């Protein structure tokens, strides 16, 4: 998986989680799929442990709004930092 692919899927998940009609089943499935793909194909050079935690914690974000806010902010920061490297 390339860094741009990873960034794209994370942005999509972030957008989906912030929509008014969140489909958490779809998000949890997508997170598991991408995590499996990262494990099979390998991750891009610029990846943080946080990204793995984000994929693992969809259920927690669903259950805890405050936790979700913190995770979303951390993801936005990671996406911003990775944008420079992805160029």
C-alpha positions in Angstrom: 0.0 0.0 0.0 1.4 3.4 -0.9 1.4 6.4 1.3 -1.1 8.1 -0.9 -3.5 5.1 -0.8 -3.2 5.0 2.9 -3.9 8.8 3.2 -6.9 8.5 0.9 -8.5 5.7 2.8 -7.9 7.4 6.2 -9.4 10.6 4.9 -12.5 8.8 3.6 -12.9 7.1 7.0 -12.5 10.4 8.8 -15.1 12.0 6.5 -17.5 9.1 7.0 -17.2 9.2 10.8 -18.0 12.9 10.8 -21.1 12.6 8.7 -24.5 12.9 10.4 -25.6 9.4 9.5 -22.5 7.4 10.3 -22.6 3.7 9.3 -20.3 2.3 12.0 -20.6 -1.3 10.7 -19.3 -0.1 7.3 -16.5 1.9 9.0 -15.4 -1.0 11.3 -15.4 -3.4 8.3 -13.3 -1.0 6.2 -10.8 -0.5 9.1 -10.4 -4.3 9.4 -9.9 -4.6 5.6 -7.3 -1.9 5.4 -5.5 -3.2 8.5 -5.4 -6.7 6.9 -4.1 -5.2 3.7 -1.3 -3.4 5.5 -0.3 -6.6 7.3 -0.3 -8.6 4.0 1.3 -6.0 1.7 3.4 -4.0 4.1 3.0 -0.4 5.1 4.5 2.7 3.5 7.7 4.0 5.1 6.0 6.9 6.8 3.5 5.3 9.1 3.0 5.9 12.7 1.8 3.4 15.3 -1.2 5.7 15.8 -2.5 4.7 12.3 -2.7 1.0 13.5 -4.4 2.1 16.7 -6.9 4.2 14.6 -7.8 1.2 12.5 -8.2 -1.0 15.7 -10.3 1.5 17.6 -13.4 2.1 15.4 -15.6 0.4 18.0 -14.2 2.7 20.8 -14.7 5.8 18.7 -18.3 4.7 18.1 -18.9 4.2 21.8 -17.0 7.3 23.2 -17.6 10.6 21.5 -14.7 12.3 23.4 -12.3 9.6 22.5 -13.4 9.9 18.9 -12.7 13.7 18.9 -9.2 13.1 20.2 -8.5 10.4 17.6 -9.9 12.5 14.8 -7.6 15.4 15.8 -4.6 13.1 15.9 -5.5 11.7 12.5 -5.8 15.2 11.0 -2.4 16.0 12.4 -0.9 12.8 10.9 -2.6 13.4 7.6 -1.2 17.0 7.5 2.3 15.8 8.3 2.2 12.9 5.8 1.0 15.3 3.0 4.5 16.8 2.9 6.2 13.4 2.5 3.6 12.2 -0.1 4.5 14.9 -2.5 
